Amino acid sequence: MTSKHTPGPWVVHDHPTDPYQYGHHVTTADGLTVCSVTYQLPVSTLNGVEEATRIANARLIAAAPELLEALIRLESELVEDKYGNDYEPSPFENLAVARAAIAKATGESA
């Protein structure tokens, strides 16, 4: 499977990027911005979203490439052993959940 998203790893920068825009910025290791979880004023709560929640959201986004890769590897191991034996249908009931998450992240059908 080839990736269409910006390759990881992604990192979070928890500091303002300019005097007027505060936020948590998710970038590639070489500094390419993937996304920003921002706000206009340095307040602890903005529109009911706590600062800790904004940081947690940025960290979850930054972990996305690694989470997707881990899920793809686990999905593969659940249906095929190291000798190439295929176990479809898999006895693991959560495999459908894993496949749906992979499909959502990659834009493909489950």
Buried (B, 14 or more C-beta within 10 A) or exposed (E): EEEEEBEBEBBBBEEBEEEEEBBBBBBBEEEEEBBBBBBEEEEEEBEEEEBEEBBEBBBEBBBBBEBBEEBBEBBEEBBBEEEEEEEEEBEBEEBEEBBEBBEEBBEEEE
